[in-house]
Amino acid sequence: MTNKENPTIPKFSLKSAGLLFLAGIIGGIVIPYFFYEMNWDTRIGVLLFLPILISSTIAYAQCFIETKDGIGRRFYRTLIISFIVLETVTYFWLFKGFIF
């Protein structure tokens, strides 16, 4: 058995992790704070913005930073699948009280 890397699975770099952290801070703290200041439900802000920011960051990091593939089928597939999964998890977390 050799120690070869699989070229189809890109690594997750420090730059990608920083962008993901920044998206989490913006979608999970900053935008809900603006909703709070306008006397709107903060859960709606998290439900609308956190999943789309994180899924777009994951798709951008995998297709632009790690592999330089650009916008293509893989970008949209990553974006849509991660958005659906994160939106579902966020809904159950915020509105049903189910913590994973």
DSSP file (Angstrom, degrees, kcal/mol; ACC not computed):
  #  RESIDUE AA STRUCTURE BP1 BP2  ACC     N-H-->O    O-->H-N    N-H-->O    O-->H-N    TCO  KAPPA ALPHA  PHI   PSI    X-CA   Y-CA   Z-CA
    1    1 A M              0   0    0      0, 0.0     2,-0.2     0, 0.0     0, 0.0   0.000 360.0 360.0 360.0 132.4    0.0    0.0    0.0
    2    2 A T        -     0   0    0      2,-0.0     2,-0.9     1,-0.0     0, 0.0  -0.650 360.0-120.2-105.2 161.8    1.4    3.4   -1.0
    3    3 A N        +     0   0    0     -2,-0.2     2,-0.3     2,-0.0    -1,-0.0  -0.466  56.0 149.4 -97.1  60.4    0.9    6.8    0.6
    4    4 A K        -     0   0    0     -2,-0.9     2,-0.3     1,-0.0    -2,-0.0  -0.702  43.7-124.5 -94.1 146.6   -0.6    8.5   -2.5
    5    5 A E        -     0   0    0     -2,-0.3    -2,-0.0     1,-0.0     3,-0.0  -0.642  20.8-119.3 -87.3 146.7   -3.1   11.3   -2.3
    6    6 A N    >   -     0   0    0     -2,-0.3     3,-1.0     1,-0.1    -1,-0.0  -0.770  19.8-158.2 -83.8 114.9   -6.4   11.0   -4.0
    7    7 A P  T 3  S+     0   0    0      0, 0.0    -1,-0.1     0, 0.0    -2,-0.0   0.661  85.6  64.3 -72.1 -13.2   -6.5   14.0   -6.5
    8    8 A T  T 3  S+     0   0    0      1,-0.2    -2,-0.0     2,-0.1    -3,-0.0   0.711  95.3  61.8 -82.3 -18.8  -10.3   14.0   -6.7
    9    9 A I  S <  S-     0   0    0     -3,-1.0    -1,-0.2     0, 0.0    -3,-0.1  -0.895  81.2-151.2-109.4 105.0  -10.8   14.9   -3.0
   10   10 A P        -     0   0    0      0, 0.0    57,-0.1     0, 0.0     2,-0.1  -0.363  17.1-112.5 -75.1 154.5   -9.2   18.3   -2.3
   11   11 A K        -     0   0    0     55,-0.2     2,-0.7    -2,-0.1    55,-0.0  -0.305  24.5-116.5 -76.5 167.4   -7.8   19.3    1.1
   12   12 A F        -     0   0    0     -2,-0.1    -1,-0.0     4,-0.0    50,-0.0  -0.925  37.7-157.8-110.1 108.3   -9.4   21.9    3.2
   13   13 A S     >  -     0   0    0     -2,-0.7     4,-2.1    48,-0.1     5,-0.1  -0.177  30.5-104.8 -85.8 174.8   -6.9   24.8    3.7
   14   14 A L  H  > S+     0   0    0      1,-0.2     4,-2.3     2,-0.2     5,-0.1   0.845 121.1  55.3 -66.4 -34.9   -6.5   27.5    6.3
   15   15 A K  H  > S+     0   0    0      2,-0.2     4,-2.1     1,-0.2    -1,-0.2   0.908 108.5  47.8 -64.8 -41.9   -7.9   30.0    3.9
   16   16 A S  H  > S+     0   0    0      2,-0.2     4,-2.3     1,-0.2    -2,-0.2   0.901 111.7  50.3 -64.5 -41.0  -11.1   27.9    3.3
   17   17 A A  H  X S+     0   0    0     -4,-2.1     4,-2.4     2,-0.2    -2,-0.2   0.887 109.4  51.4 -65.5 -38.4  -11.4   27.5    7.1
   18   18 A G  H  X S+     0   0    0     -4,-2.3     4,-2.4     2,-0.2    -2,-0.2   0.906 110.6  47.8 -64.5 -41.9  -11.1   31.2    7.6
   19   19 A L  H  X S+     0   0    0     -4,-2.1     4,-2.5     2,-0.2    -2,-0.2   0.895 111.9  50.2 -65.0 -39.5  -13.8   31.9    5.0
   20   20 A L  H  X S+     0   0    0     -4,-2.3     4,-2.0     2,-0.2    -2,-0.2   0.898 111.1  48.9 -65.4 -40.3  -16.1   29.3    6.6
   21   21 A F  H  X S+     0   0    0     -4,-2.4     4,-2.2     2,-0.2    -2,-0.2   0.915 111.5  49.5 -63.2 -43.7  -15.5   30.9   10.0
   22   22 A L  H  X S+     0   0    0     -4,-2.4     4,-2.5     1,-0.2    -2,-0.2   0.895 110.1  50.4 -63.6 -41.2  -16.3   34.3    8.7
   23   23 A A  H  X S+     0   0    0     -4,-2.5     4,-2.8     1,-0.2     5,-0.3   0.884 110.6  50.6 -64.2 -38.1  -19.5   33.1    7.0
   24   24 A G  H  X S+     0   0    0     -4,-2.0     4,-2.0     2,-0.2     5,-0.2   0.889 111.1  47.7 -66.1 -39.5  -20.5   31.5   10.3
   25   25 A I  H  X>S+     0   0    0     -4,-2.2     4,-1.9     2,-0.2     5,-1.9   0.927 116.2  43.5 -66.5 -44.9  -19.9   34.7   12.2
   26   26 A I  I  <>S+     0   0    0     -4,-2.5     5,-2.6     3,-0.2    -2,-0.2   0.949 121.9  37.6 -66.6 -48.5  -21.8   36.8    9.7
   27   27 A G  I  <5S+     0   0    0     -4,-2.8    23,-0.4    -5,-0.2    22,-0.2   0.746 125.7  37.6 -76.9 -23.2  -24.7   34.4    9.3
   28   28 A G  I  <5S+     0   0    0     -4,-2.0    -3,-0.2    -5,-0.3    -2,-0.2   0.664 133.9  10.7-103.3 -18.4  -24.9   33.3   12.9
   29   29 A I  I  X5S+     0   0    0     -4,-1.9     4,-1.6    -5,-0.2    -3,-0.2   0.703 123.5  45.1-124.6 -52.9  -24.2   36.5   14.8
   30   30 A V  I  ><S+     0   0    0     -5,-1.9     4,-1.9     2,-0.2    -3,-0.2   0.957 116.1  42.0 -68.4 -53.1  -24.1   39.7   12.7
   31   31 A I  H  ><S+     0   0    0     -5,-2.6     4,-2.0     1,-0.2    -1,-0.2   0.910 114.8  50.4 -65.5 -42.5  -27.3   39.3   10.6
   32   32 A P  H  > S+     0   0    0      0, 0.0     4,-2.3     0, 0.0    -1,-0.2   0.850 107.6  55.9 -62.7 -30.0  -29.4   37.9   13.6
   33   33 A Y  H  X S+     0   0    0     -4,-1.6     4,-2.4     2,-0.2    -2,-0.2   0.910 106.3  49.5 -65.9 -40.2  -28.2   41.0   15.6
   34   34 A F  H  X S+     0   0    0     -4,-1.9     4,-1.4     2,-0.2    -1,-0.2   0.894 110.5  50.7 -63.4 -38.5  -29.6   43.3   12.9
   35   35 A F  H  <>S+     0   0    0     -4,-2.0     5,-3.0     1,-0.2    -2,-0.2   0.897 110.0  50.5 -64.0 -39.2  -32.8   41.3   13.0
   36   36 A Y  H ><5S+     0   0    0     -4,-2.3     3,-1.5     1,-0.2    -2,-0.2   0.904 107.5  52.8 -64.3 -41.9  -32.9   41.8   16.8
   37   37 A E  H 3<5S+     0   0    0     -4,-2.4    -1,-0.2     1,-0.3    -2,-0.2   0.801 109.9  48.4 -65.2 -28.8  -32.3   45.5   16.4
   38   38 A M  T 3<5S-     0   0    0     -4,-1.4    -1,-0.3    -5,-0.2    -2,-0.2   0.299 117.3-114.7 -92.4   9.0  -35.3   45.8   14.0
   39   39 A N  T < 5S+     0   0    0     -3,-1.5     2,-0.2     1,-0.2    -3,-0.2   0.814  71.6 135.9  59.8  34.7  -37.4   43.8   16.4
   40   40 A W      < -     0   0    0     -5,-3.0     2,-0.4    -6,-0.2    -1,-0.2  -0.664  69.3 -82.9-100.8 164.9  -37.8   40.9   14.0
   41   41 A D    >>  -     0   0    0     -2,-0.2     4,-1.0     1,-0.2     3,-0.7  -0.545  33.2-151.7 -69.7 122.1  -37.4   37.2   14.9
   42   42 A T  H 3> S+     0   0    0     -2,-0.4     4,-2.1     1,-0.2     5,-0.2   0.775  92.1  66.6 -68.5 -24.8  -33.7   36.4   15.0
   43   43 A R  H 3> S+     0   0    0      1,-0.2     4,-2.8     2,-0.2    -1,-0.2   0.862  97.3  54.3 -63.9 -33.4  -34.5   32.8   14.1
   44   44 A I  H <> S+     0   0    0     -3,-0.7     4,-2.4     2,-0.2     5,-0.2   0.906 106.8  51.3 -65.6 -40.9  -35.7   33.9   10.7
   45   45 A G  H  X S+     0   0    0     -4,-1.0     4,-2.3     2,-0.2     5,-0.5   0.908 113.1  44.5 -61.7 -42.3  -32.4   35.7   10.1
   46   46 A V  H  X S+     0   0    0     -4,-2.1     4,-1.6     1,-0.2    -2,-0.2   0.923 113.7  50.4 -67.3 -43.6  -30.5   32.6   11.0
   47   47 A L  H  < S+     0   0    0     -4,-2.8    -2,-0.2     1,-0.2    -1,-0.2   0.862 117.3  39.9 -63.6 -36.4  -32.7   30.4    8.9
   48   48 A L  H  < S+     0   0    0     -4,-2.4     4,-0.4    -5,-0.2    -1,-0.2   0.882 128.5  23.7 -80.4 -39.3  -32.5   32.6    5.9
   49   49 A F  H  X S+     0   0    0     -4,-2.3     4,-2.2    -5,-0.2     5,-0.2   0.823 108.0  63.3-105.6 -34.3  -28.8   33.6    5.9
   50   50 A L  H  X S+     0   0    0     -4,-1.6     4,-2.4    -5,-0.5     5,-0.3   0.940 106.2  43.9 -63.6 -49.2  -26.7   31.0    7.8
   51   51 A P  H  > S+     0   0    0      0, 0.0     4,-2.6     0, 0.0     5,-0.2   0.907 115.9  47.0 -63.9 -39.7  -27.2   28.0    5.5
   52   52 A I  H  > S+     0   0    0     -4,-0.4     4,-2.0     2,-0.2     5,-0.2   0.885 113.7  48.1 -71.2 -36.0  -26.8   30.0    2.3
   53   53 A L  H  X S+     0   0    0     -4,-2.2     4,-1.8     2,-0.2    -1,-0.2   0.925 115.7  43.4 -68.2 -43.1  -23.7   31.7    3.5
   54   54 A I  H  X S+     0   0    0     -4,-2.4     4,-2.4    -5,-0.2    -2,-0.2   0.921 115.6  47.6 -69.6 -42.7  -22.1   28.5    4.7
   55   55 A S  H  X S+     0   0    0     -4,-2.6     4,-2.4    -5,-0.3    -1,-0.2   0.893 112.9  48.5 -67.5 -37.4  -23.1   26.4    1.7
   56   56 A S  H  X S+     0   0    0     -4,-2.0     4,-2.4    -5,-0.2    -1,-0.2   0.863 111.5  50.9 -69.4 -33.0  -21.8   29.1   -0.8
   57   57 A T  H  X S+     0   0    0     -4,-1.8     4,-2.7     2,-0.2    -2,-0.2   0.905 110.5  48.7 -68.0 -41.0  -18.6   29.3    1.2
   58   58 A I  H  X S+     0   0    0     -4,-2.4     4,-2.4     2,-0.2     5,-0.2   0.936 114.2  45.6 -63.1 -46.2  -18.1   25.5    1.0
   59   59 A A  H  X S+     0   0    0     -4,-2.4     4,-2.1     2,-0.2     5,-0.2   0.910 114.8  47.8 -64.6 -42.0  -18.8   25.5   -2.7
   60   60 A Y  H  X>S+     0   0    0     -4,-2.4     4,-2.4     2,-0.2     5,-1.2   0.926 112.8  48.7 -64.0 -44.6  -16.5   28.5   -3.4
   61   61 A A  I  <>S+     0   0    0     -4,-2.7     5,-2.6     1,-0.2     4,-0.3   0.908 115.1  43.7 -64.1 -42.0  -13.7   27.0   -1.3
   62   62 A Q  I  <>S+     0   0    0     -4,-2.4     5,-0.6    -5,-0.2     7,-0.2   0.850 124.0  33.3 -73.5 -33.4  -13.9   23.6   -3.0
   63   63 A C  I  <5S+     0   0    0     -4,-2.1     7,-2.9    -5,-0.2     6,-0.9   0.667 131.8  23.8-100.7 -17.8  -14.2   24.9   -6.5
   64   64 A F  I  <5S+     0   0    0     -4,-2.4    -3,-0.2    -5,-0.2    -2,-0.1   0.765 128.1  32.6-114.4 -43.0  -12.2   28.1   -6.5
   65   65 A I  I   <S+     0   0    0     -5,-1.2    -3,-0.2    -4,-0.3    -4,-0.1   0.937 126.9  31.5 -83.8 -49.0   -9.6   27.9   -3.7
   66   66 A E  I   <S+     0   0    0     -5,-2.6   -55,-0.2    -6,-0.2    -4,-0.2   0.880 137.2  12.3 -81.9 -39.3   -8.7   24.2   -3.5
   67   67 A T  S   <S-     0   0    0     -5,-0.6    -4,-0.1    -6,-0.3    -3,-0.1   0.602  79.7-136.1-118.4 -14.1   -9.1   23.0   -7.1
   68   68 A K        +     0   0    0      1,-0.1    -4,-0.2    -6,-0.0    -5,-0.1   0.791  60.3 134.4  60.0  29.4   -9.4   26.1   -9.4
   69   69 A D        -     0   0    0     -6,-0.9    -5,-0.2    -7,-0.2     2,-0.1   0.837  46.7-158.4 -75.9 -33.9  -12.3   24.3  -11.3
   70   70 A G        -     0   0    0     -7,-2.9     2,-0.5   -10,-0.1     5,-0.3  -0.371  44.9 -17.0  85.1-168.4  -14.5   27.4  -11.3
   71   71 A I  S    S+     0   0    0     -2,-0.1     2,-0.3     4,-0.1   -11,-0.0  -0.608  89.4 114.8 -77.0 124.2  -18.2   27.5  -11.7
   72   72 A G  S  > S-     0   0    0     -2,-0.5     4,-2.0     1,-0.0     5,-0.2  -0.832  80.6 -55.8-162.8-161.3  -19.5   24.2  -13.1
   73   73 A R  H  > S+     0   0    0     -2,-0.3     4,-2.4     1,-0.2     5,-0.2   0.893 130.2  52.1 -63.8 -40.5  -21.6   21.2  -12.4
   74   74 A R  H  > S+     0   0    0      2,-0.2     4,-2.5     1,-0.2    -1,-0.2   0.893 107.9  52.3 -64.5 -40.0  -19.6   20.4   -9.2
   75   75 A F  H  > S+     0   0    0     -5,-0.3     4,-2.5     2,-0.2    -2,-0.2   0.947 113.3  42.6 -60.7 -50.5  -20.0   23.9   -7.9
   76   76 A Y  H  X S+     0   0    0     -4,-2.0     4,-2.7     2,-0.2     5,-0.3   0.876 113.7  51.8 -67.1 -37.3  -23.8   23.9   -8.3
   77   77 A R  H  X S+     0   0    0     -4,-2.4     4,-2.4    -5,-0.2     5,-0.3   0.931 112.6  45.3 -64.5 -45.1  -24.1   20.3   -6.9
   78   78 A T  H  X S+     0   0    0     -4,-2.5     4,-2.1    -5,-0.2     5,-0.3   0.916 114.8  49.1 -62.6 -43.3  -22.1   21.2   -3.8
   79   79 A L  H  X S+     0   0    0     -4,-2.5     4,-1.9    -5,-0.2    -2,-0.2   0.931 115.4  41.8 -62.6 -48.1  -24.0   24.4   -3.3
   80   80 A I  H  X S+     0   0    0     -4,-2.7     4,-2.4     2,-0.2     5,-0.2   0.921 116.7  46.0 -70.4 -45.2  -27.5   22.9   -3.7
   81   81 A I  H  X S+     0   0    0     -4,-2.4     4,-2.3    -5,-0.3     5,-0.2   0.934 115.6  45.5 -66.2 -45.4  -26.8   19.7   -1.6
   82   82 A S  H  X S+     0   0    0     -4,-2.1     4,-2.6    -5,-0.3     5,-0.2   0.872 112.6  52.3 -67.0 -34.4  -25.1   21.5    1.2
   83   83 A F  H  X S+     0   0    0     -4,-1.9     4,-2.7    -5,-0.3     5,-0.2   0.933 110.5  47.0 -65.3 -44.9  -27.9   24.2    1.2
   84   84 A I  H  X S+     0   0    0     -4,-2.4     4,-2.0     2,-0.2    -2,-0.2   0.926 115.7  45.3 -62.9 -44.6  -30.6   21.6    1.5
   85   85 A V  H  X S+     0   0    0     -4,-2.3     4,-2.4    -5,-0.2    -2,-0.2   0.944 116.7  44.2 -64.9 -48.0  -28.9   19.7    4.2
   86   86 A L  H  X S+     0   0    0     -4,-2.6     4,-2.5     1,-0.2    -2,-0.2   0.868 112.5  52.0 -67.7 -36.0  -28.0   22.9    6.2
   87   87 A E  H  X S+     0   0    0     -4,-2.7     4,-2.2    -5,-0.2    -1,-0.2   0.908 111.6  47.3 -65.5 -41.2  -31.4   24.4    5.8
   88   88 A T  H  X S+     0   0    0     -4,-2.0     4,-2.3    -5,-0.2    -2,-0.2   0.927 113.6  46.9 -64.9 -45.8  -33.1   21.2    7.1
   89   89 A V  H  X S+     0   0    0     -4,-2.4     4,-2.2     1,-0.2    -2,-0.2   0.905 112.7  50.1 -63.1 -41.9  -30.7   21.0   10.0
   90   90 A T  H  X S+     0   0    0     -4,-2.5     4,-2.7     2,-0.2     5,-0.3   0.889 109.3  51.6 -65.2 -39.5  -31.2   24.7   10.9
   91   91 A Y  H  X>S+     0   0    0     -4,-2.2     4,-2.5     1,-0.2     5,-0.9   0.949 112.8  44.1 -62.2 -49.0  -35.0   24.3   10.7
   92   92 A F  H  X5S+     0   0    0     -4,-2.3     6,-2.2     1,-0.2     4,-0.5   0.874 115.8  49.7 -64.5 -35.4  -35.1   21.4   13.1
   93   93 A W  H  <5S+     0   0    0     -4,-2.2     4,-0.2     4,-0.2    -2,-0.2   0.925 121.5  30.2 -68.4 -46.2  -32.6   23.1   15.4
   94   94 A L  H  <5S+     0   0    0     -4,-2.7    -2,-0.2    -5,-0.2    -3,-0.2   0.877 131.3  26.6 -86.2 -39.1  -34.4   26.5   15.6
   95   95 A F  H  <5S+     0   0    0     -4,-2.5    -3,-0.2    -5,-0.3    -2,-0.1   0.751 128.1  35.8-102.9 -26.6  -38.1   25.7   15.3
   96   96 A K  S  <<S-     0   0    0     -5,-0.9    -3,-0.2    -4,-0.5    -4,-0.1   0.579  96.5-128.5-101.8 -12.3  -38.4   22.1   16.5
   97   97 A G        +     0   0    0     -5,-0.4     2,-0.8    -6,-0.3    -4,-0.2   0.658  56.1 147.2  76.1  15.6  -35.8   22.3   19.3
   98   98 A F        -     0   0    0     -6,-2.2     2,-0.5    -9,-0.1    -1,-0.2  -0.770  29.4-166.0 -89.9 110.2  -34.1   19.2   18.1
   99   99 A I              0   0    0     -2,-0.8    -6,-0.0     1,-0.1   -10,-0.0  -0.850 360.0 360.0-100.4 127.6  -30.3   19.6   18.8
  100  100 A F              0   0    0     -2,-0.5    -1,-0.1   -11,-0.1    -2,-0.0   0.470 360.0 360.0 -77.4 360.0  -28.1   17.1   17.0
